[in-house]
Amino acid sequence: MGFWQKCKVSKVDLTKKNVLIFPAGSEIGIEIFNSLKYNHHFELFGASGKSDHASYMYQENYYFESDLFIDDVKFVDRFNELLTRWNIKFVIPTHDSISYFLATVRHKINAEIVTSSEQANEIARFKNITYDVFKKYDFCPQVFNFTQKLNYPVYLKPTDSQGGKGNSLIRNEVELSNYTELADSSVLCEFLPGKEYSVDCFTDFNGDLVFIGPRTRERVKIGISFRSESVPLTENINYIANIINSELQPNGAWFFQIKKDVNDRWKLLEVATRQASTMGLYRANGVNFALLSLFNAQGISVSIINNKHNVSLDRYLGNRFKVKVEYNKIYIDLDETLIADGMVNPQIMAYLYQEKNAGKSIILITKHRYNLSQTLNELAISKYLFNEIIHLSNSEDKVDFIKPDNAIFIDNYFPDRLNVSEKLKIPVFDVDAVECLIK
């Protein structure tokens, strides 16, 4: 199969502008997807150079996955063909190296790259350049060379890495001697033992820094804050943010990380000209960085509503599923399935509306012992959600009322599921398994 035969052309809604998130399956890409997926101004598409979680998020015709890598000499041509086929207007890069590369070739790309200038990307991407630009400010960490006399410990980091990747704590001369071959590709700087913050920022196309949001970095794994909490903006952090904004001249969403030194003073770790995955923390307060960046890229002036509530965020490894089962009818029980303990199961309701939107038939089949209409009304469940309601007596069997063609059955009661499965040979699901049917 040819490279572009893998990419199906979607129907284009001309009332929306098409946006490509690339790469789509990173934590950053997932946050941007979640920031924009309900917005009626934009249609989202995803692309990745390798298999990742994005293939579980996008509809088939809205996602492309192949060996799409920026170090390929044919990348620009292949990327442009994808952009043209999908009528992409904006590309949001989700990795520092990709953001920098696309900024350098943006004049060759058939869409607007939602990132800062090439110069801003270069300063942010390479830490030796970052520290050289900010060395005149007291928040820049001390930078050493490998030959000078040092007070240990010191810290070694690659010039073009992010999220702590490849960083090493050097405790003495013997340990340093193991890294001398990295002298030209690394930065040797002071060790910062204190607490660490990320600071989320937004600069509009006029250069005005219109938002500064510090947050904690707790339970950090693979460079990502798995727990983070918003904290008040201090005068010192505000000063650092404005200096970086003045020197870097970013455009759109960006962030920087700071850490306290041995004297409890904030020092700069790194800057990034892209959105951070944990910017979702401030999205909970009304600051949608991805949406702001897209309007900003169009030269549309934006204003920000910040609810300023204390917000905390915690991540975990969640699940998404692809279940290869075809059906157009759903038979679902009521008690202890759609409702339990006098409350509606919100996950199942979300699933039913998903399938209602897809045009599938939903049949309520129940032995509810009370007045069914009254129960549905009290729990605000519309009878019009269902294409059919089958209300059985206690002596009747559900299996006798199910038409099995292209049907599935959802019920918490194992004997009923077993009976339907054995006699009708259709897929059956318990309440917990409905999660795997949600797209």
C-alpha positions as CSV (number, residue, x, y, z in Angstrom):
1,M,0.0,0.0,0.0
2,G,1.4,3.4,-1.0
3,F,2.2,6.0,1.6
4,W,-0.8,8.2,1.0
5,Q,-3.2,5.4,0.3
6,K,-3.2,4.9,4.1
7,C,-4.6,8.4,4.4
8,K,-8.3,8.5,3.7
9,V,-9.8,11.9,2.8
10,S,-12.5,13.1,5.2
11,K,-15.5,15.1,4.3
12,V,-14.6,18.7,5.0
13,D,-16.9,21.1,7.0
14,L,-16.2,24.4,5.3
15,T,-17.7,26.3,8.3
16,K,-14.8,25.0,10.5
17,K,-11.0,25.5,10.2
18,N,-9.1,22.2,10.1
19,V,-6.3,21.8,12.7
20,L,-3.6,19.2,12.7
21,I,-2.1,18.2,16.1
22,F,1.4,16.7,15.5
23,P,2.5,14.4,17.0
24,A,-1.0,13.6,18.2
25,G,-0.5,10.9,20.9
26,S,1.9,12.6,23.3
27,E,0.5,13.9,26.6
28,I,0.7,17.4,25.2
29,G,-1.2,16.3,22.1
30,I,-3.8,14.7,24.2
31,E,-4.3,17.8,26.3
32,I,-4.6,19.9,23.2
33,F,-7.2,17.5,21.8
34,N,-9.2,17.7,25.0
35,S,-8.9,21.5,24.9
36,L,-10.5,21.7,21.5
37,K,-12.6,18.6,20.9
38,Y,-15.9,20.4,21.7
39,N,-15.1,23.7,20.0
40,H,-17.3,24.5,17.1
41,H,-14.8,26.7,15.3
42,F,-12.3,23.9,14.6
43,E,-12.1,20.4,13.2
44,L,-9.4,18.3,14.7
45,F,-7.0,15.9,12.9
46,G,-4.1,14.0,14.3
47,A,-0.8,12.6,12.8
48,S,2.0,10.7,14.4
49,G,5.2,9.2,13.1
50,K,4.8,6.0,15.1
51,S,2.0,4.0,16.8
52,D,0.7,5.8,19.9
53,H,-2.4,6.5,21.9
54,A,-3.8,8.9,19.3
55,S,-5.1,5.9,17.2
56,Y,-7.6,5.3,20.1
57,M,-8.8,8.9,20.2
58,Y,-9.5,10.0,16.6
59,Q,-11.9,8.7,14.1
60,E,-10.2,6.7,11.4
61,N,-10.5,9.3,8.7
62,Y,-9.2,12.0,11.0
63,Y,-5.9,10.3,11.9
64,F,-2.8,9.4,10.0
65,E,0.0,7.2,11.4
66,S,3.2,6.4,9.5
67,D,6.9,7.0,9.4
68,L,6.5,10.8,9.4
69,F,9.8,12.1,10.9
70,I,11.4,15.5,10.5
71,D,14.8,14.1,9.9
72,D,13.6,12.5,6.7
73,V,14.7,14.6,3.6
74,K,11.2,14.0,2.1
75,F,9.4,15.1,5.3
76,V,8.3,18.5,4.0
77,D,6.8,17.2,0.8
78,R,5.0,14.3,2.5
79,F,3.8,16.6,5.3
80,N,2.5,19.2,2.8
81,E,0.6,16.5,0.9
82,L,-1.2,15.5,4.1
83,L,-2.0,19.1,4.9
84,T,-3.5,19.6,1.4
85,R,-5.5,16.4,1.4
86,W,-7.1,17.4,4.7
87,N,-7.3,21.1,3.9
88,I,-5.4,21.9,7.1
89,K,-5.2,25.6,8.1
90,F,-3.2,25.3,11.3
91,V,-0.6,22.9,12.7
92,I,0.0,22.7,16.4
93,P,3.4,21.1,17.1
94,T,3.6,19.2,20.4
95,H,7.3,18.5,20.8
96,D,10.2,21.0,21.2
97,S,12.3,19.7,18.4
98,I,9.3,19.5,16.0
99,S,8.3,23.0,17.0
100,Y,11.8,24.3,16.3
101,F,12.1,22.5,13.0
102,L,8.7,23.6,11.7
103,A,9.5,27.2,12.7
104,T,12.6,27.0,10.5
105,V,10.7,25.7,7.5
106,R,7.4,27.4,8.0
107,H,7.7,29.3,4.7
108,K,7.7,25.9,3.0
109,I,4.7,24.5,4.9
110,N,1.1,24.7,3.4
111,A,-0.5,25.7,6.7
112,E,0.1,28.1,9.6
113,I,2.4,26.7,12.2
114,V,1.1,27.7,15.6
115,T,4.4,28.5,17.3
116,S,6.7,31.4,18.0
117,S,9.4,32.7,15.7
118,E,12.4,30.6,14.6
119,Q,14.6,32.7,16.9
120,A,12.4,32.2,19.9
121,N,12.3,28.5,19.3
122,E,16.1,28.3,18.9
123,I,16.7,30.2,22.2
124,A,14.2,27.9,24.0
125,R,15.3,24.6,22.4
126,F,19.1,24.9,23.2
127,K,19.9,25.4,26.8
128,N,23.4,26.8,26.1
129,I,21.7,29.6,24.1
130,T,19.0,30.0,26.7
131,Y,21.5,30.6,29.5
132,D,23.7,32.8,27.3
133,V,20.7,35.1,26.6
134,F,19.7,35.3,30.2
135,K,23.1,35.3,31.9
136,K,22.9,39.0,32.7
137,Y,19.9,38.3,35.0
138,D,20.1,37.0,38.6
139,F,17.6,34.2,37.9
140,C,20.0,32.5,35.4
141,P,21.8,29.6,37.0
142,Q,25.6,29.6,37.1
143,V,27.2,27.8,34.1
144,F,30.6,26.2,34.3
145,N,33.1,24.6,32.0
146,F,34.6,21.2,32.5
147,T,38.1,22.5,33.2
148,Q,37.5,25.0,36.0
149,K,37.6,24.2,39.7
150,L,34.1,23.3,40.8
151,N,32.2,23.2,44.1
152,Y,30.3,20.0,43.9
153,P,27.6,18.8,43.4
154,V,26.9,20.3,39.9
155,Y,24.3,19.3,37.3
156,L,24.8,18.2,33.7
157,K,22.1,18.5,31.1
158,P,22.0,18.0,27.3
159,T,21.7,21.3,25.4
160,D,18.7,20.1,23.4
161,S,16.7,18.0,25.8
162,Q,13.6,18.6,27.8
163,G,11.8,17.3,30.9
164,G,15.0,16.2,32.6
165,K,15.9,13.6,29.9
166,G,19.6,12.8,30.0
167,N,20.3,15.0,33.1
168,S,22.9,13.8,35.6
169,L,23.9,14.9,39.1
170,I,27.7,15.1,39.3
171,R,29.1,14.7,42.9
172,N,32.8,14.8,42.4
173,E,35.7,15.0,39.9
174,V,35.7,11.3,39.3
175,E,32.1,11.3,38.2
176,L,32.7,14.4,36.0
177,S,35.5,12.6,34.2
178,N,33.0,10.0,33.0
179,Y,31.2,12.8,31.0
180,T,34.0,14.7,29.4
181,E,33.0,13.5,25.9
182,L,29.7,15.3,26.4
183,A,31.3,18.7,27.0
184,D,30.4,20.1,23.6
185,S,26.8,18.8,23.7
186,S,25.9,19.5,27.3
187,V,25.6,22.3,29.8
188,L,27.3,22.1,33.2
189,C,25.5,24.3,35.7
190,E,24.8,24.8,39.4
191,F,22.8,22.2,41.3
192,L,19.4,23.5,42.4
193,P,18.1,21.5,45.4
194,G,14.9,23.4,46.1
195,K,11.3,23.1,45.0
196,E,10.3,23.4,41.4
197,Y,7.5,25.2,39.6
198,S,6.3,25.4,36.1
199,V,4.9,28.8,35.0
200,D,2.3,28.7,32.2
201,C,2.2,31.9,30.0
202,F,0.3,33.4,27.1
203,T,1.6,36.2,24.9
204,D,-0.6,37.7,22.3
205,F,0.4,38.7,18.7
206,N,1.2,42.3,20.0
207,G,3.8,40.9,22.3
208,D,1.7,41.6,25.5
209,L,2.1,39.0,28.2
210,V,-1.6,38.5,29.2
211,F,-1.4,35.5,31.5
212,I,1.1,34.1,34.0
213,G,0.1,31.0,36.0
214,P,2.6,29.3,38.3
215,R,2.0,25.7,39.4
216,T,3.8,23.1,41.4
217,R,5.5,20.1,40.0
218,E,4.8,17.1,42.2
219,R,5.2,13.4,41.6
220,V,7.2,14.1,38.4
221,K,7.7,11.0,36.1
222,I,9.2,11.0,32.6
223,G,9.4,14.8,32.8
224,I,5.6,15.1,33.4
225,S,3.9,16.5,36.5
226,F,1.6,13.7,37.6
227,R,0.4,16.0,40.4
228,S,0.2,19.8,40.2
229,E,-1.5,22.6,42.0
230,S,-2.0,26.2,41.1
231,V,-0.2,28.7,43.3
232,P,-0.4,32.5,43.6
233,L,1.7,34.6,41.3
234,T,4.5,36.3,43.3
235,E,6.3,39.5,42.4
236,N,9.5,37.6,41.7
237,I,7.9,35.1,39.4
238,N,6.0,37.9,37.6
239,Y,9.4,39.7,37.1
240,I,11.1,36.6,35.7
241,A,8.1,35.9,33.3
242,N,8.2,39.5,32.0
243,I,12.0,39.4,31.4
244,I,11.7,36.1,29.5
245,N,8.8,37.6,27.5
246,S,10.8,40.6,26.6
247,E,14.0,38.7,25.6
248,L,12.3,35.7,23.9
249,Q,9.4,37.6,22.3
250,P,7.2,34.4,22.1
251,N,3.8,34.3,20.4
252,G,0.9,32.2,21.9
253,A,1.2,29.7,24.6
254,W,4.6,29.0,26.3
255,F,6.0,28.1,29.7
256,F,9.1,28.1,31.7
257,Q,10.4,26.0,34.7
258,I,12.1,27.4,37.7
259,K,13.8,25.8,40.7
260,K,15.2,27.2,44.0
261,D,18.9,27.3,44.7
262,V,20.7,26.7,48.0
263,N,19.8,30.3,49.0
264,D,16.1,29.8,48.3
265,R,16.2,32.0,45.2
266,W,14.4,31.1,42.0
267,K,16.6,30.0,39.0
268,L,15.6,29.3,35.5
269,L,15.7,25.6,34.4
270,E,14.3,25.8,30.8
271,V,11.8,27.6,28.5
272,A,9.5,26.1,25.9
273,T,7.6,27.7,23.1
274,R,4.8,25.2,23.1
275,Q,1.9,24.2,25.2
276,A,2.6,22.0,28.3
277,S,0.5,18.9,29.0
278,T,-0.3,20.1,32.5
279,M,-1.7,23.4,31.2
280,G,-4.9,21.5,31.6
281,L,-4.7,22.7,35.2
282,Y,-5.5,26.2,34.3
283,R,-8.0,25.1,31.7
284,A,-10.1,24.1,34.8
285,N,-10.1,27.8,35.6
286,G,-11.2,28.9,32.2
287,V,-7.8,29.4,30.5
288,N,-7.8,27.4,27.3
289,F,-4.3,27.8,25.9
290,A,-4.8,25.9,22.7
291,L,-7.9,27.8,21.8
292,L,-6.3,31.1,22.7
293,S,-3.3,30.2,20.5
294,L,-5.5,29.4,17.5
295,F,-7.4,32.7,17.7
296,N,-4.1,34.5,18.3
297,A,-2.7,32.9,15.1
298,Q,-5.5,34.5,13.2
299,G,-4.7,37.9,14.5
300,I,-7.9,37.9,16.7
301,S,-7.5,39.8,19.9
302,V,-8.3,37.6,22.9
303,S,-9.2,38.2,26.5
304,I,-9.0,35.8,29.4
305,I,-11.4,34.8,32.1
306,N,-9.5,33.3,35.0
307,N,-11.7,32.1,37.8
308,K,-8.6,32.0,40.1
309,H,-9.8,29.1,42.1
310,N,-7.2,26.9,43.7
311,V,-7.0,23.9,41.4
312,S,-5.1,20.7,41.7
313,L,-4.6,18.0,39.0
314,D,-3.5,14.4,39.3
315,R,-2.8,12.0,36.5
316,Y,-3.1,8.2,36.3
317,L,-2.8,5.6,33.6
318,G,-6.3,5.4,32.1
319,N,-7.7,3.0,29.5
320,R,-9.2,3.4,26.0
321,F,-10.4,0.4,24.0
322,K,-11.1,-0.7,20.5
323,V,-13.7,-3.5,20.5
324,K,-14.4,-5.1,17.2
325,V,-18.1,-5.8,17.6
326,E,-20.6,-4.6,15.1
327,Y,-24.2,-3.8,16.2
328,N,-27.0,-1.4,15.6
329,K,-29.3,-2.4,18.5
330,I,-28.6,-2.1,22.3
331,Y,-30.8,-3.9,24.8
332,I,-30.1,-2.5,28.2
333,D,-31.5,-3.3,31.7
334,L,-32.6,-0.5,34.1
335,D,-32.1,-1.5,37.8
336,E,-28.5,-1.8,38.9
337,T,-27.5,-1.1,35.3
338,L,-28.7,2.2,34.0
339,I,-29.6,3.2,37.6
340,A,-28.3,2.1,41.0
341,D,-28.9,3.3,44.5
342,G,-31.5,5.8,43.3
343,M,-29.0,7.5,40.9
344,V,-28.3,7.4,37.2
345,N,-25.0,5.9,36.1
346,P,-23.4,8.8,34.2
347,Q,-20.9,6.7,32.2
348,I,-23.7,4.5,30.8
349,M,-25.8,7.6,30.0
350,A,-22.8,9.1,28.1
351,Y,-22.5,5.8,26.2
352,L,-26.2,5.7,25.3
353,Y,-26.1,9.3,24.0
354,Q,-23.0,8.4,22.0
355,E,-24.9,5.6,20.3
356,K,-28.1,7.7,20.0
357,N,-26.0,10.2,18.0
358,A,-24.7,7.4,15.9
359,G,-28.3,6.4,14.9
360,K,-28.4,3.1,16.8
361,S,-31.6,1.7,18.4
362,I,-31.7,1.7,22.2
363,I,-34.2,-0.7,23.8
364,L,-34.9,-0.6,27.5
365,I,-35.7,-4.1,28.8
366,T,-36.5,-4.3,32.5
367,K,-38.4,-6.1,35.2
368,H,-38.7,-2.9,37.3
369,R,-41.1,-3.6,40.1
370,Y,-42.3,0.0,40.6
371,N,-44.1,2.5,38.3
372,L,-41.6,2.7,35.5
373,S,-42.8,6.1,34.1
374,Q,-42.6,7.6,37.5
375,T,-39.1,6.3,38.1
376,L,-37.8,7.6,34.8
377,N,-39.4,11.0,35.4
378,E,-38.0,11.2,38.9
379,L,-34.5,10.5,37.6
380,A,-34.9,12.8,34.6
381,I,-34.4,10.0,32.1
382,S,-36.5,10.8,29.0
383,K,-38.5,7.9,27.6
384,Y,-37.6,9.4,24.2
385,L,-34.0,8.2,24.7
386,F,-35.3,4.7,24.0
387,N,-36.6,3.4,20.6
388,E,-38.6,0.9,22.6
389,I,-39.4,0.1,26.2
390,I,-40.0,-3.6,27.2
391,H,-41.5,-3.8,30.7
392,L,-41.6,-7.5,31.8
393,S,-43.2,-9.2,34.7
394,N,-40.9,-11.0,37.1
395,S,-41.9,-14.4,35.6
396,E,-40.9,-13.5,32.1
397,D,-37.4,-14.0,30.6
398,K,-35.5,-11.3,28.9
399,V,-34.0,-13.7,26.4
400,D,-37.5,-14.3,24.9
401,F,-38.0,-10.6,24.0
402,I,-34.6,-9.9,22.4
403,K,-34.2,-9.9,18.6
404,P,-30.6,-11.0,18.2
405,D,-29.8,-9.6,14.7
406,N,-27.0,-7.0,15.1
407,A,-27.7,-6.6,18.8
408,I,-25.8,-6.5,22.1
409,F,-27.1,-6.9,25.6
410,I,-26.1,-4.9,28.7
411,D,-27.2,-6.1,32.2
412,N,-25.6,-6.3,35.6
413,Y,-27.3,-9.6,36.3
414,F,-25.0,-12.6,35.4
415,P,-27.7,-15.3,35.0
416,D,-29.5,-13.1,32.4
417,R,-26.2,-12.3,30.6
418,L,-25.4,-16.0,30.5
419,N,-28.8,-17.0,29.3
420,V,-28.7,-14.4,26.5
421,S,-25.2,-15.3,25.5
422,E,-25.8,-19.1,25.3
423,K,-29.2,-19.0,23.6
424,L,-28.8,-15.9,21.3
425,K,-25.0,-15.9,20.7
426,I,-24.8,-12.2,20.9
427,P,-22.2,-10.0,22.8
428,V,-23.2,-9.3,26.4
429,F,-21.7,-6.7,28.8
430,D,-21.7,-6.1,32.5
431,V,-21.9,-2.5,33.8
432,D,-18.1,-2.2,34.3
433,A,-17.5,-3.3,30.6
434,V,-19.5,-0.4,29.1
435,E,-16.3,1.6,29.5
436,C,-14.8,-0.3,26.6
437,L,-17.7,0.7,24.3
438,I,-17.1,4.4,24.8
439,K,-15.3,6.0,21.8
